[in-house]
Amino acid sequence: MSAPSPHSTHEIVIAATLWLMHRYQQTGCKKLARMVEQHLRWMQVGASSPVLSNACQRLSFEWRAVSCAAQPVLPQPTLH
């Protein structure tokens, strides 16, 4: 049996961000939303590699879709 390969920091941050986004979808917790946004900011600032930069863009798009979908849509008033 071989030893597990070490993960790079950007792989860990990407996986953590995906996990936080998934948990946010399940719970709608505002604390998780802040953590996702912190991870995305960290990735944006530290995007020294093309892999991290591309992942940050993709995750930012996904986050916008997830966070908008989680917001309740208020019904429009009906005029009679």
NORLIN-V128852 format. One record per residue. RES is the residue in one letter. PHI is phi in whole degrees, -180 to 180 (999 if undefined). PSI is psi in whole degrees, -180 to 180 (none if undefined). NEAR is the number of other C-alpha atoms within 12 Angstrom. Layout:
BEGIN
{{RES:PHI:PSI:NEAR} {RES:PHI:PSI:NEAR}}
END
This chain:
BEGIN
{{M:999:132:3} {S:-90:155:5} {A:-73:147:5} {P:-64:142:6} {S:-76:143:7} {P:-70:143:10} {H:-94:146:11} {S:-80:162:13} {T:-59:-42:19} {H:-67:-33:28} {E:-66:-39:20} {I:-67:-44:17} {V:-66:-40:28} {I:-63:-47:31} {A:-63:-41:23} {A:-65:-41:23} {T:-64:-44:33} {L:-61:-42:29} {W:-64:-45:21} {L:-62:-40:31} {M:-64:-42:37} {H:-62:-46:23} {R:-64:-38:22} {Y:-62:-41:27} {Q:-60:-37:25} {Q:-76:-35:17} {T:-112:-30:17} {G:71:18:21} {C:-69:127:19} {K:-66:-31:19} {K:-64:-41:15} {L:-64:-38:25} {A:-60:-44:30} {R:-63:-38:19} {M:-67:-40:23} {V:-61:-46:35} {E:-64:-36:28} {Q:-64:-44:22} {H:-62:-43:33} {L:-65:-39:36} {R:-64:-43:21} {W:-61:-42:22} {M:-65:-40:33} {Q:-64:-44:26} {V:-68:-40:15} {G:-96:17:19} {A:-76:73:22} {S:-87:-17:16} {S:-111:151:17} {P:-61:-33:14} {V:-63:-47:19} {L:-68:-39:29} {S:-63:-46:23} {N:-65:-42:19} {A:-63:-40:29} {C:-63:-44:34} {Q:-63:-47:20} {R:-63:-45:20} {L:-67:-34:32} {S:-64:-42:28} {F:-64:-45:17} {E:-62:-42:22} {W:-63:-42:32} {R:-60:-42:20} {A:-66:-43:15} {V:-68:-46:24} {S:-70:-34:29} {C:-72:-37:16} {A:-68:-28:16} {A:-80:-17:21} {Q:-77:133:17} {P:-67:139:9} {V:-96:120:8} {L:-81:136:6} {P:-67:143:6} {Q:-75:140:6} {P:-66:143:6} {T:-95:126:5} {L:-89:131:4} {H:-114:none:3}}
END
